[in-house]
């Protein structure tokens, strides 16, 4: 959005009476599907500042920079994780499977996916997040969505992490322009800022002096300040299967 707005500002400066037009934009009433961007582009085309071919190039560039912006419009957490997230991962790596009691008689929802390997099933916990500007707490997600090249502060919270219920963890983060993936062995979590999240039988209270290995269910908050701590776990989508196997065999 920043790139688009900078380009539009450059073009608006060429409009006759540009200052008056900028004032119009500030006061324009937005009613779906009409908004200030439609108004600006119409004006630029009218004054022959923006040709139809230029418009198509502007549009295509924006789409390419925002391939996953629609994911930020999914409001329900389960709609993002359980619906979009799993579908995306299964499309990226088709050998990943959804578990059931037919496959694992002890299965009670304690892990999310599995990978068949050498006659065994690697149990995988999946956690996803969306990269958003943490300095805009009151904005809707799609307005504060960040690109992978952004230098703004962000917060990605991987919640309800249960390391004792899986062999490997698969984390993903959605940016406006891409999806990033991290693959961790379940014990790798103890080297991160893993903290208790919920009161339960295994983590009865939020004690100050707890051992990370005592945490049954916890969370890891990733920000610009500590994202380097998980960089060694980052993999490309096409390498997910091999990374999961390697972590399982560690």
Buried (B, 14 or more C-beta within 10 A) or exposed (E): BEEBEEBBEEBBEEBEEEEEBBEBBEEBEEEEEEEBBEBBBEBBBEEEBBEEEBEEEBEEEBEEBBEBBEBBEBEEEEEBBBEBBBEBBBEBBEEBBEBEEEEBEEBEEBBBBBBEBEEEBBBBBBBBBBBBBBEEEEEEBBEBBBBEEBEBEBBBEBBEBBBEBBBBBBBBBBBBBBBBBBBBBBBBBEEBBBBBBBEEEEBEEEEEEBEBEEBBBBBBBBEEEEBEEBEEBBBEBEBBBEBBBBBBEE
